[in-house]
Amino acid sequence: MSKQTGYADVNGLRMYYEIHGSGGTPLLLLHGGLFNIDLQFGALLPGLSEKRQVIATDFQAHGYTNDIDRPLGTVALASDVVGLLRHLDVPQVDLFGFSVGGAVALYLTIKHPELVRKAVISSVSFHPDGDRPENAAVGEMKVEMIAGTPMEAEYLAKSPHPDLEHLQTLLDKLGGYDRGTAGWSDDDIRGIAAPTLLTFGDCDAVKLDHVVRFLQLRGGDVNGDFTGVPTSQLAIFPGTTHFNGLTRTNLVQDTVTTFLDVD
């Protein structure tokens, strides 16, 4: 499968991107914190790009994209994505975002509806009330805790500033990600124009009652045999944590492509 790579100069970043495949509405992949294109989507890319163009990008301080003197937060990362799409002259995409990438995807569906045809929003709450209390541990992460992991190895192999001091800076920025923000209101979620597929692990970082509320606000939780299947849907992956949320490759690929392929 052919792959194009490049950099877009956006908001002070040299933002790395890849383009795989061709055809249809482009699918934009947005990874989670401490991950990158390969770590999050590498196993999924061949199947996702088999019948459509797929654009993938590394966020600020992740993968091949440099860091800048700016906190990590949803608004800033979403601005980077908008700039990337303008750079590529892509007027509309489908979105597939996980965790931090899911937060960015959700922001774009609400604030830039003209850019989004459909959105797959994975493993992220729409309001802090939906986060599990254990998630606070992310704010205390040190480089020693991820020593020997694929995240450390990928950072040191790909980062424009491949040293443990910069990696600790990234961990600190992720620890403060969107801290103190209010989240979205119920009306914000109800008002999303694009069909959404919500995916979570059954032992994820988001509470399951919040997941159900998310679906209900999107018009789900109905008897589809009588009312029809809503355009917004939910998938819960079994035996799945936040960290390994997309590792059931065949299950995730079938779930996502089936949703995207329905007119």
Residue pairs with C-beta under 8 A, 6 or more apart in sequence:
1 20
1 21
1 45
1 46
1 49
1 50
2 20
2 21
3 18
3 19
3 20
4 18
4 19
5 16
5 17
5 18
5 19
6 16
6 17
6 19
7 14
7 15
7 16
7 17
7 64
8 14
8 15
8 17
8 83
8 84
8 87
8 88
9 15
9 87
10 80
10 83
10 84
10 87
11 68
11 70
11 76
11 79
11 80
11 83
12 68
12 70
13 60
13 65
13 66
13 68
13 80
14 65
14 66
14 160
15 57
15 58
15 60
15 65
15 80
15 83
15 84
16 37
16 57
16 58
16 63
16 64
16 65
17 55
17 56
17 57
17 58
17 84
17 88
18 37
18 55
18 56
18 57
19 53
19 54
19 55
19 88
20 45
20 48
20 49
20 53
20 54
20 56
21 48
21 49
21 50
21 51
21 52
21 53
21 54
22 52
22 53
23 51
23 52
23 53
24 51
24 52
24 53
25 52
25 92
25 93
25 94
25 117
25 118
26 52
26 53
26 54
26 55
26 90
26 93
26 94
27 48
27 49
27 52
27 53
27 54
27 55
27 93
27 94
27 95
27 96
27 260
28 54
28 55
28 56
28 57
28 81
28 85
28 93
28 94
28 95
28 96
29 37
29 40
29 41
29 45
29 48
29 54
29 55
29 56
29 57
29 96
29 97
29 101
30 57
30 59
30 81
30 95
30 96
30 97
30 98
30 100
30 101
30 102
30 104
30 105
31 37
31 39
31 40
31 41
31 56
31 58
31 59
31 62
31 63
31 98
31 99
31 100
31 101
32 40
32 98
32 99
32 100
32 101
32 102
32 123
32 245
33 62
33 72
33 99
33 100
33 138
33 174
33 177
34 62
34 146
34 151
34 155
34 170
34 171
34 174
35 62
35 98
35 99
35 151
36 58
36 62
36 63
36 64
36 154
36 158
37 45
37 56
37 57
37 58
37 63
38 63
38 154
39 150
39 151
39 154
40 98
40 101
40 246
41 48
41 56
41 246
43 247
43 249
44 246
44 249
44 252
44 253
44 256
45 54
45 56
47 249
47 253
47 257
48 54
48 96
48 253
48 256
48 257
51 257
52 260
55 88
55 90
55 93
57 65
57 81
57 84
58 64
58 65
58 158
59 65
59 72
59 77
59 80
59 100
59 101
60 66
60 67
60 68
60 70
60 72
60 76
60 77
60 80
61 67
61 72
61 159
61 166
61 169
61 170
61 173
62 170
63 154
63 158
63 159
64 158
64 159
64 160
65 160
66 159
66 160
66 161
67 160
67 161
67 166
67 169
67 170
70 76
71 173
71 176
72 100
72 170
72 173
72 174
72 176
72 177
73 177
73 178
73 181
74 100
74 103
74 104
74 107
74 177
74 178
74 181
75 107
77 100
77 104
78 104
78 107
78 108
78 111
78 112
81 104
81 108
82 108
82 112
82 115
85 91
85 93
85 115
91 115
92 114
92 115
92 116
92 117
93 115
93 116
93 117
94 116
94 117
94 118
94 119
94 120
94 260
95 105
95 108
95 109
95 116
95 118
95 119
95 120
95 121
96 105
96 119
96 120
96 122
96 256
97 103
97 104
97 105
97 106
97 119
97 120
97 121
97 122
97 124
98 122
98 123
98 124
98 245
98 246
99 122
99 123
99 124
99 205
99 242
99 245
100 124
100 174
100 177
101 122
102 121
102 122
102 123
102 124
103 124
103 178
105 119
105 120
105 121
106 119
106 121
106 124
106 126
106 184
108 115
108 116
108 119
109 116
109 119
109 121
109 192
109 193
109 194
109 196
110 184
110 188
110 191
110 192
113 192
113 193
113 194
116 193
116 194
117 194
118 194
118 195
118 196
118 197
118 259
118 260
119 192
119 194
119 195
119 196
119 197
120 196
120 197
120 199
120 256
120 259
120 260
121 196
121 197
121 198
121 199
122 198
122 199
122 200
122 245
122 246
123 199
123 200
123 201
123 204
123 205
123 206
123 242
123 245
124 206
125 131
125 183
125 206
125 207
125 210
125 214
126 183
126 184
126 188
126 189
126 210
126 214
126 217
127 182
127 183
127 184
127 210
128 181
128 182
128 183
129 183
129 210
130 206
130 207
130 210
130 211
130 213
130 214
131 205
131 206
131 207
132 205
132 206
132 207
134 205
135 205
138 174
138 175
138 177
139 175
139 176
139 179
140 175
141 171
141 174
141 175
142 168
142 171
143 152
143 164
143 167
143 168
143 171
146 152
146 171
152 167
155 162
155 167
155 170
156 162
156 163
156 167
159 166
159 167
186 217
189 214
189 217
189 218
190 217
190 218
192 218
192 232
195 231
195 232
195 259
196 218
196 232
196 233
197 232
197 233
197 234
197 235
197 255
197 256
197 259
198 211
198 214
198 215
198 218
198 232
198 233
198 234
198 235
199 234
199 235
199 236
199 237
199 245
199 252
199 255
199 256
200 206
200 208
200 211
200 234
200 235
200 236
200 237
200 240
200 245
201 236
201 237
201 239
201 240
201 241
201 242
201 244
201 245
202 208
202 236
202 237
202 238
202 239
202 240
203 239
203 240
203 241
204 240
204 241
204 242
204 245
205 242
206 242
208 236
211 234
211 236
212 221
214 234
215 221
215 232
215 233
215 234
218 230
218 232
219 230
219 231
219 232
220 230
220 232
220 233
220 234
222 230
224 230
233 259
235 255
237 245
237 248
237 251
237 252
240 247
240 248
246 252
